[in-house]
Amino acid sequence: MPVPSGARPAVPNRDIAISQDRAFSWRFTTPLFIGSALNPVNSSLIATALVPIAHGIGVPIGRTAALVTALYLASAIAQPTAGKAAEVLGPRRVFLAGTILVAVGGLLGGFAQDLISLLLSRVLIGLGTSCAYPTAMLLIRRRTQEAGLDKPPGGVLGGLQIAGIATASLGLPVGGILVGALGWRSVFFINVLVGLIALTAALIWVFPDGPLKRPLRLRGLAVRLDAVGTTGFAAAMITLLLFLFFLPSAHWYLLGISIVLWIALVLWELRAATPFLDVRMLNSNKPLSSTYIRFGLALLCQYVVLYGITQWVQSVRGLSETQAGLLLLPMTLVSGLIISPVARRNLVRGPIIAAAIACVIGSAGVLVLSASAWIGWVVVITLFFGLVVGFSAAGNQTALYAQAPPDQLGTASGLLRTFGYVGSIASSAITGLVFHTSVSDPGVHLIGWIMIGVSLVLLLVSALDRTLPSETGA
């Protein structure tokens, strides 16, 4: 297996070589798990703060949905780019740079006085937190080589999976407690504290990258990172999101520009030496493409629940930020409990279909919500979506490892996260559109019908995919 350019090769006899039994001690994994959890936690941390932010800076509630979109747009672009940068510059360097960006973004958001400053803060946090997961994968691979192992212990990758996906709903209760006790600015300031903890732990417990093999020239770096493709993807996504953001006022020229940019992006990526969006791989590997679609649809429904239901219980049922967050805590617990045993047994088809069925049931449950309905229904619904997250994350991730070409596993993993972010971006657009002027019972019911449609598509894509094995080899 080749060693990344910025990482030093395994040298079994060097002074800092470590034994296999302590290669993946808590000192090594702690900063990686903390860093990888920052992105999903921040995706939902803001949910209980959207209403207080709107009141605090004097903007309509629907406009604050842009804060959700900003983080996911930045993350969708930054995840695969950070992985490539880590291979060129070294994973530890990129990890440290990311945690610094997180802290800077937290400071900017904590002191912000307007929506523009908050948007910039969320972009910085998105860029910074996106550096953690791909660099953690490379650091784990490097540690595996240094310890003379063929593969890391299953608990390490399982823990990274939980930190990188299942912790998304953890941001809700944490955000609710922070907003209720310290105000909405605390959901930004908390990134400063956690970012500095991850930075310090990585500096102390993660071995430095070796020297770069050769001097880097700007043009060569741009080619290896596919700067044109990355810029094209960002431009195409931004114009599409602007079109969605301004609905119901339809600015068709934005949609037209986005379509042209997407076509141009595909044509460019077909020629790129190291494409940001590997169109050829997506076209030739249909099972892998289906995995991406399933993952994106599942996260779309999950995040509609996180953002839409959270706003509804605050605005219609009158719950505080803390109460709204704690109400959704079971989702985190259920998803975390599901991922570990499914991942250890390498199950694929069963968990993926179970996730789709749970998504249909949970989406239908949204229709029973009303100002007079039993508040416990919210807990029941989110329990189903805890199953969706747990089964979908474990099943689709295991499927990806089996379906992706071995020499493109890094690119394939980055694209999986990107498709998840696209689903999350779509969820914030749906929530912002439905709740554009006010949050109401008819609005939450419309969201329920949209989710039912999406989850039925997810069920069909899952059940009709005959390429899915029951399980993969250990």
TADA-V209357 format. One record per backbone hydrogen bond with DSSP energy under -0.5 kcal/mol. CO is the residue of the C=O (numbers start at 1). NH is the residue of the N-H. If there is no record, write none. Layout:
# TADA-V209357
co->[CO,CO]
nh->[NH,NH]
This chain:
# TADA-V209357
co->[4,11,14,19,20,22,25,25,26,27,28,29,30,31,32,33,34,35,35,36,37,38,39,40,41,41,42,44,44,46,46,47,49,50,51,52,53,54,54,60,60,61,62,63,64,64,65,65,66,67,68,69,70,71,72,73,74,75,77,78,79,80,81,82,83,84,85,86,87,87,90,91,92,93,94,95,96,97,98,99,100,101,102,103,104,105,106,107,109,114,115,116,117,118,119,120,121,122,123,124,125,126,127,128,129,129,130,131,132,133,134,135,136,137,138,139,140,141,142,143,144,145,153,153,154,155,156,157,158,159,160,161,161,162,165,166,167,167,168,169,169,170,171,172,173,174,175,176,177,178,178,179,183,184,185,185,186,188,188,189,189,190,191,192,193,194,195,196,197,198,199,200,201,202,205,217,218,219,220,221,222,223,226,227,228,229,230,231,232,233,234,235,236,237,238,239,240,241,242,244,246,248,249,250,251,251,252,253,254,255,256,257,258,259,260,261,262,263,264,265,266,268,268,272,276,277,278,279,280,281,284,285,286,287,288,289,290,291,292,293,294,295,296,297,298,299,300,301,302,303,304,304,305,305,307,308,309,310,311,312,312,313,320,321,322,323,324,325,326,328,328,329,329,330,331,332,333,334,335,336,337,338,339,340,341,342,343,346,348,349,350,351,352,353,354,355,356,357,358,359,360,361,362,363,364,365,366,370,374,375,375,376,377,378,379,380,381,382,383,384,385,386,387,388,389,390,391,392,393,394,395,396,397,398,399,400,405,406,408,409,410,411,412,413,414,415,416,417,418,419,420,421,422,423,424,425,426,427,428,429,430,431,433,436,438,440,441,442,443,444,445,446,447,448,449,450,451,452,453,454,455,456,457,458,459,460,462,464,465,469,470]
nh->[7,14,17,22,23,25,28,29,30,31,32,33,34,35,36,37,38,38,39,40,41,42,43,44,44,45,46,47,48,49,50,50,53,54,55,56,57,58,59,63,64,64,65,66,67,68,68,69,70,71,72,73,74,75,76,77,78,79,81,82,83,84,85,86,87,88,89,90,5,6,94,95,96,97,98,99,100,101,102,103,104,105,106,107,108,109,110,111,112,118,119,120,121,122,123,124,125,126,127,128,129,130,131,131,132,133,134,135,136,137,138,139,140,141,142,143,144,145,146,147,149,148,156,157,158,159,160,161,162,163,164,165,166,167,168,169,170,171,171,172,173,174,175,176,177,178,179,180,181,182,183,183,186,187,188,189,190,191,192,192,193,194,195,196,197,198,199,200,201,202,203,204,205,206,207,221,222,223,224,225,227,226,230,231,232,233,234,235,236,237,238,239,240,241,242,243,244,245,246,247,249,250,251,252,254,255,256,257,258,259,260,261,262,263,264,265,266,267,268,269,270,271,272,275,278,279,282,283,284,285,286,289,290,291,292,293,294,295,296,297,298,299,300,301,302,303,304,305,306,307,308,309,309,310,311,312,313,314,315,316,317,319,324,325,326,327,328,328,329,331,332,332,333,334,335,336,337,338,339,340,341,342,343,344,345,347,346,472,352,353,354,355,356,357,358,359,360,361,362,363,364,365,366,366,367,368,369,373,377,378,379,380,381,382,383,384,385,386,387,388,389,390,391,392,393,394,395,396,397,398,399,400,401,402,403,404,408,409,412,413,414,415,416,417,418,419,420,421,422,423,424,425,426,427,428,429,430,431,432,433,434,435,436,62,440,444,445,446,447,448,449,450,451,452,453,454,455,456,457,458,459,460,461,462,463,464,465,466,468,349,348]
